[in-house]
């Protein structure tokens, strides 16, 4: 069991993260309302590229989170990795202590701009390149998912808790699959067709997808990125991995190997599988791998 540095109390830290998260919710909901009803959206969208847009909401939440962490923990020896700071090539903070915050102030920016509810804020504290504490905030659902390294809770803003159900065993074709709405490719579509899931749900934000798995709305998610094309990054997976693992699920690559963070360009390439059941996860990965091999859907090395 990883232990937080002795100078910090984990309960106080979780309280601080809770306060930071609801402050982020206020900012995101404010800009979400503007984007939904404003006729001049362009002034709130800071980059016009369709591939990787940034809004004023991303930047405001990013600034707030980093400011609160630095303000509350001035003498801490942990680094900060933020999606927005990487994009802007500024203030990327590393440390030799093994502790690092990984921040995605707005996961699902395209959905946010499109006016859907499927966007989230991710905040994770990694230790030695593995997620320890994870926070996934879904403002439109009034959901704050917090993992303290051992267990996960889903809180409402009024402090009430959502019940988290234990996963039941399901075969692949009994599962509900949650897939990306804005990041799709033919190889993944072919794989989903061959698996023949009971149901497929489309939504943005990996955090929202993983929350749907824990909630029981879906059972499985697959990320399949193609060589030379864009792929998820550390900030997409760190916080969602922390909450899913604490809930009894798993996120690994196709070979059932855990994700490693702080690799080149912070990329999480290849085929990544998330399921709601740690005990059957390896078997699920093997079944998916066999289907890929059988139908020659995607080049795999082993």
Long-range contacts (C-beta under 8 A, 24 or more apart in sequence): 1-149, 1-150, 2-127, 2-132, 2-149, 4-132, 5-76, 5-77, 5-97, 5-99, 7-75, 7-76, 8-73, 8-76, 10-133, 10-148, 10-149, 13-133, 14-133, 14-146, 14-148, 16-68, 16-72, 17-123, 17-133, 17-135, 17-146, 18-144, 18-146, 18-155, 19-68, 20-64, 20-65, 20-68, 20-69, 20-123, 21-121, 21-123, 21-135, 21-137, 21-144, 21-146, 22-137, 22-144, 22-157, 23-64, 23-68, 24-61, 24-64, 24-65, 24-105, 24-121, 24-137, 24-139, 25-121, 25-137, 25-139, 25-144, 25-157, 27-57, 27-60, 27-61, 27-64, 28-57, 28-61, 28-106, 28-112, 28-119, 28-121, 28-139, 29-139, 29-140, 30-57, 31-55, 31-56, 31-57, 31-60, 31-112, 32-57, 32-112, 32-115, 32-119, 32-139, 32-140, 35-112, 35-113, 35-115, 36-115, 41-113, 45-113, 51-230, 52-87, 52-230, 53-109, 53-110, 53-113, 54-84, 54-87, 54-109, 55-106, 55-109, 55-112, 55-113, 57-105, 57-106, 57-112, 58-83, 58-84, 58-105, 58-106, 58-109, 59-84, 59-105, 60-105, 61-105, 61-106, 61-121, 62-103, 62-105, 65-103, 65-105, 65-123, 66-91, 66-103, 69-101, 78-125, 81-234, 81-235, 81-262, 81-266, 82-235, 83-233, 83-235, 86-233, 86-266, 98-127, 98-128, 99-125, 99-126, 99-127, 100-125, 100-126, 100-262, 101-125, 101-126, 102-126, 102-131, 102-234, 102-235, 102-238, 102-239, 102-261, 103-235, 104-207, 104-235, 104-236, 104-239, 107-205, 107-206, 107-207, 107-208, 107-235, 107-236, 108-204, 108-205, 108-206, 108-207, 108-208, 110-182, 110-204, 111-181, 111-182, 111-203, 111-204, 111-205, 116-181, 116-203, 116-204, 117-141, 118-181, 118-203, 118-204, 118-205, 118-208, 119-204, 119-205, 119-208, 120-205, 120-207, 120-208, 120-211, 121-207, 122-207, 122-235, 122-236, 122-238, 122-239, 122-240, 123-239, 124-238, 124-239, 124-241, 124-242, 126-238, 126-261, 129-260, 129-261, 129-262, 130-258, 130-260, 130-261, 131-238, 131-239, 131-241, 131-242, 131-245, 131-261, 132-242, 133-242, 134-238, 134-239, 134-240, 134-241, 134-242, 134-243, 134-246, 135-239, 135-243, 136-207, 136-210, 136-211, 136-239, 136-240, 136-243, 137-207, 138-205, 138-207, 138-208, 138-211, 143-211, 145-207, 145-211, 145-214, 145-243, 146-243, 147-242, 147-243, 147-245, 147-246, 147-247, 148-246, 149-242, 149-246, 150-246, 151-246, 152-214, 152-243, 152-246, 152-247, 154-211, 154-214, 154-215, 162-215, 164-214, 164-215, 164-247, 165-216, 166-248, 167-216, 167-219, 167-248, 167-249, 167-276, 167-277, 169-277, 169-280, 170-219, 172-196, 172-197, 172-284, 172-287, 172-288, 173-197, 173-198, 174-198, 175-218, 175-219, 175-220, 176-200, 176-201, 176-217, 176-218, 176-219, 176-220, 177-201, 177-218, 177-219, 177-220, 177-221, 177-222, 178-202, 178-203, 178-209, 178-212, 178-213, 178-217, 178-218, 178-220, 178-221, 179-203, 179-221, 179-222, 180-204, 180-209, 180-223, 183-230, 185-224, 185-226, 185-229, 187-224, 187-226, 187-297, 187-298, 188-222, 188-224, 190-295, 190-297, 191-222, 191-224, 191-288, 191-291, 191-292, 191-297, 191-298, 192-222, 194-291, 194-295, 194-297, 195-288, 195-291, 206-232, 206-236, 206-237, 206-240, 207-239, 207-240, 209-240, 209-274, 210-240, 210-241, 210-243, 210-244, 210-249, 210-251, 210-274, 211-240, 211-243, 213-244, 213-249, 213-274, 213-275, 213-276, 214-243, 214-244, 214-247, 214-249, 214-276, 216-276, 219-275, 219-276, 220-273, 220-274, 220-275, 220-276, 220-284, 221-273, 221-274, 221-275, 222-271, 222-272, 222-273, 222-274, 222-288, 223-268, 223-271, 223-272, 224-270, 224-271, 224-272, 224-298, 225-268, 225-269, 225-270, 227-269, 231-267, 231-268, 231-269, 232-267, 232-268, 232-272, 233-265, 233-266, 233-267, 233-268, 234-261, 234-262, 234-266, 234-268, 235-266, 236-268, 237-268, 237-272, 240-274, 244-274, 244-276, 245-278, 247-276, 248-276, 248-277, 248-278, 249-274, 249-275, 249-276, 249-277, 249-278, 249-281, 250-274, 250-275, 250-277, 250-278, 250-281, 252-281, 252-285, 254-285, 254-288, 254-289, 254-292, 254-300, 255-285, 255-289, 255-302, 256-281, 256-282, 256-285, 256-286, 271-298, 271-300
